[in-house]
Amino acid sequence: MKRLPLILAAMFASAAPAFAHVGVHAGVGSTASFAAGLAHPFSGLDHITVMVAVGLWAALKGGRALWIWPATFVGVMLVGGALGMAHVALPFVEPAILASVVALGIIVALAVDLPVWTGVAIIGAFAVFHGHAHGSEVAEAVSGLEYMAGFALATATLHALGIGFAQVAARHSLRPLVRVAGALCVAIGVGLYAGVLS
């Protein structure tokens, strides 16, 4: 279990630097399939970090939060995606996404214990921006439903990775590693904001 920090670091580092939003930069086909949606969250540090952080925080809280918080992120993200596909404007989408990386990292690093429904509000607020960014990339010529379904499944998988890491750490009396992972999330967010990471 001494390898747990290395596994998490490798998971974060393995994502190739890429634009966070493929549809804007890579063309119509990139948001027209289930496979593209499934692959997309693994293509950028912002997505990986936020989604894993939600899982880490849910595991720290435990109880109902273990499933309510990840389910909230996925559900509200899909609502945000629908808003984006409908061209409903939201302000500050990119800054909100970067803020979510740092804020959720801080919450995990400090092991902030909030009521379940307060956590739902925080996670939902960030999720709508993540969903909107991706929904707005979907070309008008395609429905985007397959892409969003793939994106939702990948998001849930990343939440599960965060939960799994935290639970394994707790079982082996390494719970502080979860907070270290939160601090790593903060560092990644700051790096993204500063342009050191992409």
BALOBA-1460 file (C-alpha; in Angstrom, 3 decimals):
// residues 198
<rec num="1" residu="m" x="0.000" y="0.000" z="0.000"/>
<rec num="2" residu="k" x="3.056" y="2.253" z="-0.002"/>
<rec num="3" residu="r" x="2.401" y="2.615" z="-3.719"/>
<rec num="4" residu="l" x="-0.967" y="4.353" z="-3.298"/>
<rec num="5" residu="p" x="0.415" y="7.909" z="-3.641"/>
<rec num="6" residu="l" x="2.367" y="6.848" z="-6.715"/>
<rec num="7" residu="i" x="-0.729" y="5.289" z="-8.277"/>
<rec num="8" residu="l" x="-2.725" y="8.487" z="-7.789"/>
<rec num="9" residu="a" x="0.106" y="10.656" z="-9.089"/>
<rec num="10" residu="a" x="0.451" y="8.418" z="-12.139"/>
<rec num="11" residu="m" x="-3.289" y="8.616" z="-12.758"/>
<rec num="12" residu="f" x="-3.163" y="12.410" z="-12.809"/>
<rec num="13" residu="a" x="0.069" y="12.606" z="-14.785"/>
<rec num="14" residu="s" x="-0.958" y="10.083" z="-17.419"/>
<rec num="15" residu="a" x="-3.482" y="12.419" z="-18.999"/>
<rec num="16" residu="a" x="-1.892" y="13.928" z="-22.070"/>
<rec num="17" residu="p" x="-2.063" y="17.705" z="-22.144"/>
<rec num="18" residu="a" x="-5.027" y="18.641" z="-24.311"/>
<rec num="19" residu="f" x="-7.611" y="21.316" z="-24.783"/>
<rec num="20" residu="a" x="-10.357" y="20.786" z="-22.256"/>
<rec num="21" residu="h" x="-13.103" y="21.064" z="-24.820"/>
<rec num="22" residu="v" x="-12.578" y="18.965" z="-27.884"/>
<rec num="23" residu="g" x="-15.506" y="20.105" z="-29.954"/>
<rec num="24" residu="v" x="-14.237" y="23.653" z="-30.144"/>
<rec num="25" residu="h" x="-10.773" y="22.648" z="-31.291"/>
<rec num="26" residu="a" x="-11.026" y="19.310" z="-33.009"/>
<rec num="27" residu="g" x="-14.076" y="19.437" z="-35.232"/>
<rec num="28" residu="v" x="-17.608" y="18.067" z="-35.483"/>
<rec num="29" residu="g" x="-16.827" y="14.353" z="-35.408"/>
<rec num="30" residu="s" x="-15.177" y="14.590" z="-32.018"/>
<rec num="31" residu="t" x="-18.501" y="15.160" z="-30.241"/>
<rec num="32" residu="a" x="-20.690" y="12.919" z="-32.368"/>
<rec num="33" residu="s" x="-20.138" y="9.487" z="-30.818"/>
<rec num="34" residu="f" x="-20.426" y="7.529" z="-27.603"/>
<rec num="35" residu="a" x="-16.732" y="6.572" z="-27.841"/>
<rec num="36" residu="a" x="-15.685" y="10.236" z="-28.079"/>
<rec num="37" residu="g" x="-17.744" y="11.081" z="-25.017"/>
<rec num="38" residu="l" x="-16.332" y="8.112" z="-23.140"/>
<rec num="39" residu="a" x="-12.748" y="9.122" z="-23.938"/>
<rec num="40" residu="h" x="-13.097" y="12.861" z="-23.439"/>
<rec num="41" residu="p" x="-12.981" y="13.166" z="-19.619"/>
<rec num="42" residu="f" x="-9.645" y="11.341" z="-19.642"/>
<rec num="43" residu="s" x="-8.146" y="13.871" z="-22.067"/>
<rec num="44" residu="g" x="-7.646" y="16.800" z="-19.701"/>
<rec num="45" residu="l" x="-6.390" y="17.346" z="-16.169"/>
<rec num="46" residu="d" x="-9.305" y="19.612" z="-15.289"/>
<rec num="47" residu="h" x="-11.846" y="16.845" z="-15.894"/>
<rec num="48" residu="i" x="-9.864" y="14.079" z="-14.250"/>
<rec num="49" residu="t" x="-9.055" y="16.194" z="-11.203"/>
<rec num="50" residu="v" x="-12.577" y="17.469" z="-10.514"/>
<rec num="51" residu="m" x="-14.267" y="14.133" z="-11.036"/>
<rec num="52" residu="v" x="-11.795" y="12.228" z="-8.879"/>
<rec num="53" residu="a" x="-12.064" y="14.966" z="-6.216"/>
<rec num="54" residu="v" x="-15.837" y="14.510" z="-6.053"/>
<rec num="55" residu="g" x="-15.261" y="10.812" z="-5.389"/>
<rec num="56" residu="l" x="-12.614" y="11.529" z="-2.759"/>
<rec num="57" residu="w" x="-14.882" y="13.973" z="-0.943"/>
<rec num="58" residu="a" x="-17.850" y="11.602" z="-1.119"/>
<rec num="59" residu="a" x="-15.731" y="8.847" z="0.423"/>
<rec num="60" residu="l" x="-14.491" y="11.157" z="3.180"/>
<rec num="61" residu="k" x="-18.079" y="12.046" z="4.034"/>
<rec num="62" residu="g" x="-19.416" y="8.510" z="3.670"/>
<rec num="63" residu="g" x="-23.026" y="7.494" z="4.238"/>
<rec num="64" residu="r" x="-25.536" y="8.810" z="1.710"/>
<rec num="65" residu="a" x="-22.962" y="11.207" z="0.249"/>
<rec num="66" residu="l" x="-21.121" y="8.203" z="-1.157"/>
<rec num="67" residu="w" x="-23.732" y="7.873" z="-3.899"/>
<rec num="68" residu="i" x="-25.696" y="11.146" z="-3.745"/>
<rec num="69" residu="w" x="-22.748" y="13.426" z="-4.523"/>
<rec num="70" residu="p" x="-21.454" y="11.522" z="-7.570"/>
<rec num="71" residu="a" x="-25.023" y="11.043" z="-8.830"/>
<rec num="72" residu="t" x="-25.625" y="14.780" z="-8.405"/>
<rec num="73" residu="f" x="-22.548" y="15.643" z="-10.439"/>
<rec num="74" residu="v" x="-23.519" y="13.320" z="-13.284"/>
<rec num="75" residu="g" x="-27.181" y="14.371" z="-13.283"/>
<rec num="76" residu="v" x="-26.593" y="18.120" z="-13.125"/>
<rec num="77" residu="m" x="-23.768" y="17.817" z="-15.656"/>
<rec num="78" residu="l" x="-26.265" y="16.319" z="-18.106"/>
<rec num="79" residu="v" x="-28.663" y="19.205" z="-17.433"/>
<rec num="80" residu="g" x="-25.818" y="21.632" z="-18.102"/>
<rec num="81" residu="g" x="-25.020" y="19.713" z="-21.273"/>
<rec num="82" residu="a" x="-28.611" y="20.100" z="-22.439"/>
<rec num="83" residu="l" x="-28.419" y="23.844" z="-21.770"/>
<rec num="84" residu="g" x="-25.230" y="24.049" z="-23.789"/>
<rec num="85" residu="m" x="-26.719" y="22.115" z="-26.691"/>
<rec num="86" residu="a" x="-29.731" y="24.452" z="-26.577"/>
<rec num="87" residu="h" x="-27.338" y="27.447" z="-26.755"/>
<rec num="88" residu="v" x="-28.498" y="28.823" z="-23.406"/>
<rec num="89" residu="a" x="-25.670" y="31.123" z="-22.352"/>
<rec num="90" residu="l" x="-23.957" y="30.809" z="-18.973"/>
<rec num="91" residu="p" x="-21.390" y="33.354" z="-17.809"/>
<rec num="92" residu="f" x="-17.876" y="32.503" z="-16.633"/>
<rec num="93" residu="v" x="-17.931" y="28.848" z="-17.729"/>
<rec num="94" residu="e" x="-14.162" y="28.397" z="-18.074"/>
<rec num="95" residu="p" x="-13.289" y="30.298" z="-14.859"/>
<rec num="96" residu="a" x="-15.911" y="28.260" z="-12.994"/>
<rec num="97" residu="i" x="-14.378" y="25.020" z="-14.244"/>
<rec num="98" residu="l" x="-10.920" y="26.087" z="-13.067"/>
<rec num="99" residu="a" x="-12.392" y="27.269" z="-9.762"/>
<rec num="100" residu="s" x="-13.996" y="23.859" z="-9.287"/>
<rec num="101" residu="v" x="-10.599" y="22.149" z="-9.523"/>
<rec num="102" residu="v" x="-9.110" y="24.348" z="-6.806"/>
<rec num="103" residu="a" x="-12.191" y="24.521" z="-4.577"/>
<rec num="104" residu="l" x="-12.883" y="20.799" z="-4.516"/>
<rec num="105" residu="g" x="-9.185" y="20.137" z="-3.963"/>
<rec num="106" residu="i" x="-9.184" y="22.463" z="-0.952"/>
<rec num="107" residu="i" x="-12.322" y="20.818" z="0.420"/>
<rec num="108" residu="v" x="-10.687" y="17.381" z="0.204"/>
<rec num="109" residu="a" x="-7.295" y="18.574" z="1.487"/>
<rec num="110" residu="l" x="-8.940" y="20.111" z="4.538"/>
<rec num="111" residu="a" x="-11.423" y="17.225" z="4.889"/>
<rec num="112" residu="v" x="-14.266" y="19.755" z="5.084"/>
<rec num="113" residu="d" x="-17.308" y="18.070" z="6.614"/>
<rec num="114" residu="l" x="-20.505" y="19.654" z="5.337"/>
<rec num="115" residu="p" x="-24.116" y="18.460" z="5.435"/>
<rec num="116" residu="v" x="-25.000" y="16.189" z="2.536"/>
<rec num="117" residu="w" x="-27.358" y="18.710" z="0.936"/>
<rec num="118" residu="t" x="-24.799" y="21.516" z="1.167"/>
<rec num="119" residu="g" x="-22.396" y="19.239" z="-0.669"/>
<rec num="120" residu="v" x="-25.093" y="18.592" z="-3.259"/>
<rec num="121" residu="a" x="-25.439" y="22.346" z="-3.835"/>
<rec num="122" residu="i" x="-21.677" y="22.871" z="-4.222"/>
<rec num="123" residu="i" x="-21.171" y="19.874" z="-6.499"/>
<rec num="124" residu="g" x="-24.249" y="20.708" z="-8.554"/>
<rec num="125" residu="a" x="-23.119" y="24.296" z="-9.043"/>
<rec num="126" residu="f" x="-19.800" y="23.138" z="-10.485"/>
<rec num="127" residu="a" x="-21.315" y="20.295" z="-12.497"/>
<rec num="128" residu="v" x="-23.606" y="22.577" z="-14.479"/>
<rec num="129" residu="f" x="-20.601" y="24.485" z="-15.821"/>
<rec num="130" residu="h" x="-18.759" y="21.305" z="-16.766"/>
<rec num="131" residu="g" x="-21.829" y="20.011" z="-18.571"/>
<rec num="132" residu="h" x="-22.520" y="23.319" z="-20.298"/>
<rec num="133" residu="a" x="-18.987" y="23.510" z="-21.659"/>
<rec num="134" residu="h" x="-19.353" y="20.130" z="-23.298"/>
<rec num="135" residu="g" x="-22.913" y="20.534" z="-24.464"/>
<rec num="136" residu="s" x="-22.052" y="23.791" z="-26.194"/>
<rec num="137" residu="e" x="-19.385" y="21.972" z="-28.234"/>
<rec num="138" residu="v" x="-21.822" y="19.569" z="-29.838"/>
<rec num="139" residu="a" x="-22.427" y="20.525" z="-33.453"/>
<rec num="140" residu="e" x="-25.997" y="21.408" z="-34.387"/>
<rec num="141" residu="a" x="-25.997" y="18.674" z="-37.032"/>
<rec num="142" residu="v" x="-25.842" y="15.910" z="-34.394"/>
<rec num="143" residu="s" x="-28.034" y="15.170" z="-31.386"/>
<rec num="144" residu="g" x="-25.114" y="14.840" z="-28.983"/>
<rec num="145" residu="l" x="-26.980" y="12.240" z="-26.927"/>
<rec num="146" residu="e" x="-24.456" y="9.476" z="-27.584"/>
<rec num="147" residu="y" x="-21.575" y="11.797" z="-26.738"/>
<rec num="148" residu="m" x="-23.174" y="12.905" z="-23.458"/>
<rec num="149" residu="a" x="-24.002" y="9.296" z="-22.535"/>
<rec num="150" residu="g" x="-20.358" y="8.358" z="-22.985"/>
<rec num="151" residu="f" x="-19.259" y="11.421" z="-21.065"/>
<rec num="152" residu="a" x="-21.618" y="10.553" z="-18.193"/>
<rec num="153" residu="l" x="-20.305" y="6.994" z="-17.974"/>
<rec num="154" residu="a" x="-16.688" y="8.167" z="-17.967"/>
<rec num="155" residu="t" x="-17.509" y="10.760" z="-15.306"/>
<rec num="156" residu="a" x="-19.076" y="8.108" z="-13.073"/>
<rec num="157" residu="t" x="-15.985" y="5.937" z="-13.586"/>
<rec num="158" residu="l" x="-13.696" y="8.750" z="-12.427"/>
<rec num="159" residu="h" x="-15.910" y="9.330" z="-9.382"/>
<rec num="160" residu="a" x="-15.595" y="5.608" z="-8.622"/>
<rec num="161" residu="l" x="-11.799" y="5.808" z="-8.899"/>
<rec num="162" residu="g" x="-11.757" y="8.588" z="-6.297"/>
<rec num="163" residu="i" x="-14.076" y="6.659" z="-3.995"/>
<rec num="164" residu="g" x="-12.080" y="3.468" z="-4.435"/>
<rec num="165" residu="f" x="-8.772" y="5.173" z="-3.688"/>
<rec num="166" residu="a" x="-10.167" y="6.762" z="-0.527"/>
<rec num="167" residu="q" x="-11.727" y="3.529" z="0.694"/>
<rec num="168" residu="v" x="-8.555" y="1.509" z="0.117"/>
<rec num="169" residu="a" x="-6.551" y="4.178" z="1.920"/>
<rec num="170" residu="a" x="-8.973" y="4.095" z="4.871"/>
<rec num="171" residu="r" x="-8.850" y="0.297" z="5.093"/>
<rec num="172" residu="h" x="-5.068" y="0.389" z="5.368"/>
<rec num="173" residu="s" x="-4.943" y="3.250" z="7.899"/>
<rec num="174" residu="l" x="-3.696" y="5.642" z="5.217"/>
<rec num="175" residu="r" x="-6.619" y="8.053" z="5.304"/>
<rec num="176" residu="p" x="-4.275" y="11.104" z="5.341"/>
<rec num="177" residu="l" x="-3.312" y="10.173" z="1.784"/>
<rec num="178" residu="v" x="-6.795" y="11.277" z="0.705"/>
<rec num="179" residu="r" x="-6.016" y="14.753" z="1.993"/>
<rec num="180" residu="v" x="-2.673" y="14.658" z="0.210"/>
<rec num="181" residu="a" x="-4.581" y="13.808" z="-2.974"/>
<rec num="182" residu="g" x="-6.775" y="16.858" z="-2.321"/>
<rec num="183" residu="a" x="-3.674" y="19.030" z="-2.028"/>
<rec num="184" residu="l" x="-2.474" y="17.581" z="-5.337"/>
<rec num="185" residu="c" x="-5.815" y="18.625" z="-6.870"/>
<rec num="186" residu="v" x="-5.232" y="22.178" z="-5.636"/>
<rec num="187" residu="a" x="-1.735" y="22.201" z="-7.133"/>
<rec num="188" residu="i" x="-3.106" y="20.999" z="-10.456"/>
<rec num="189" residu="g" x="-5.797" y="23.684" z="-10.415"/>
<rec num="190" residu="v" x="-3.260" y="26.405" z="-9.700"/>
<rec num="191" residu="g" x="-1.027" y="25.023" z="-12.431"/>
<rec num="192" residu="l" x="-3.909" y="25.087" z="-14.914"/>
<rec num="193" residu="y" x="-4.801" y="28.637" z="-13.925"/>
<rec num="194" residu="a" x="-1.187" y="29.779" z="-14.271"/>
<rec num="195" residu="g" x="-0.844" y="28.065" z="-17.631"/>
<rec num="196" residu="v" x="1.941" y="25.813" z="-16.365"/>
<rec num="197" residu="l" x="-0.301" y="22.781" z="-17.000"/>
<rec num="198" residu="s" x="-2.825" y="22.309" z="-19.775"/>
